[in-house]
Amino acid sequence: MADNDKILDPKTEERIRQMARVVCICKGINLGRVLKGLEGSETVADVNRKVGTGSGGCQGERCGPRIKLLLKKMQEAKGS
C-alpha cells in the first residue's frame, strides 16, 4: 500500500495511537479504557474499581499518578 492509499487521515491515526498507549503497565490497560473509566469518577480509586488499574504488581505506583493527572485535567475542563 502506497502512502497516498492510506485509509485514515493523520489526525485520526495519531488519536488511535494515543488511545492505544498503555497507562497501567502491570495490567496492560490502555488510555482508551482509562478514559472511559474517568466518566463519572471523582477519585483514582473510582477509576481503579471500574477498569482494574492499581491492582497489578506495583499496586498503582506507576499508573496512579497518571490517572490522578487525567482526573485533574478532566475536572478542570468541566469547570471551564
ZIKADA-V438349 format. One record per residue. RES is the residue in three letters. PHI is phi in radians with two decimals (NA if undefined). PSI is psi in degrees with one decimal (* if undefined). D_FIRST is the distance of its C-alpha to the first C-alpha in whole Angstrom. Layout:
RES | PHI | PSI | D_FIRST
RES | PHI | PSI | D_FIRST
//
This chain:
MET | NA | 127.4 | 0
ALA | -1.36 | 159.7 | 4
ASP | -0.98 | -36.7 | 7
ASN | -1.36 | -2.8 | 8
ASP | -1.70 | 9.9 | 6
LYS | -1.07 | 142.1 | 8
ILE | -1.45 | -37.5 | 10
LEU | -1.80 | 145.8 | 13
ASP | -1.31 | 160.1 | 15
PRO | -1.00 | -37.8 | 16
LYS | -1.13 | -41.3 | 19
THR | -1.17 | -42.1 | 18
GLU | -1.04 | -44.3 | 16
GLU | -1.13 | -40.7 | 19
ARG | -1.08 | -41.8 | 21
ILE | -1.12 | -42.7 | 19
ARG | -1.05 | -43.5 | 20
GLN | -1.08 | -44.1 | 23
MET | -1.15 | -27.1 | 24
ALA | -1.46 | -10.5 | 23
ARG | -1.06 | 139.7 | 25
VAL | -1.46 | 127.2 | 28
VAL | -1.66 | -47.7 | 31
CYS | -1.76 | 101.7 | 34
ILE | -1.13 | -42.1 | 33
CYS | -1.06 | -41.2 | 35
LYS | -1.82 | -3.9 | 34
GLY | 1.18 | 35.4 | 30
ILE | -1.62 | 124.4 | 31
ASN | -1.54 | 169.6 | 28
LEU | -1.05 | -39.8 | 29
GLY | -0.99 | -44.4 | 28
ARG | -1.17 | -40.1 | 30
VAL | -1.13 | -42.3 | 33
LEU | -1.06 | -38.3 | 32
LYS | -1.12 | -37.7 | 33
GLY | -1.21 | -22.5 | 36
LEU | -1.20 | -28.0 | 38
GLU | -1.06 | 119.8 | 38
GLY | 1.37 | 5.8 | 42
SER | -1.74 | 145.6 | 43
GLU | -2.01 | -19.2 | 45
THR | -2.32 | 164.7 | 45
VAL | -1.07 | -38.6 | 43
ALA | -1.06 | -37.1 | 45
ASP | -1.06 | -47.0 | 44
VAL | -1.11 | -44.1 | 40
ASN | -0.99 | -44.5 | 41
ARG | -1.11 | -38.1 | 42
LYS | -1.27 | -42.4 | 40
VAL | -2.00 | -8.3 | 37
GLY | 1.62 | 3.8 | 38
THR | -1.21 | 161.8 | 38
GLY | 1.36 | 2.5 | 41
SER | -2.02 | 12.6 | 42
GLY | -1.53 | -162.8 | 40
GLY | -1.04 | -33.9 | 41
CYS | -1.58 | -3.2 | 42
GLN | 0.97 | 38.3 | 43
GLY | 1.53 | 4.8 | 41
GLU | -1.07 | -36.1 | 42
ARG | -1.62 | -44.9 | 39
CYS | -1.48 | -26.0 | 37
GLY | -0.94 | -51.7 | 40
PRO | -1.08 | -35.0 | 40
ARG | -1.18 | -41.5 | 37
ILE | -1.18 | -39.3 | 38
LYS | -1.05 | -42.0 | 41
LEU | -1.13 | -42.6 | 39
LEU | -1.08 | -42.1 | 37
LEU | -1.06 | -44.3 | 40
LYS | -1.06 | -46.2 | 42
LYS | -1.08 | -41.4 | 39
MET | -1.12 | -43.6 | 39
GLN | -1.17 | -37.0 | 42
GLU | -1.14 | -40.0 | 42
ALA | -1.13 | -37.2 | 40
LYS | -1.18 | -35.4 | 42
GLY | -1.28 | -18.1 | 45
SER | -1.27 | * | 44
//
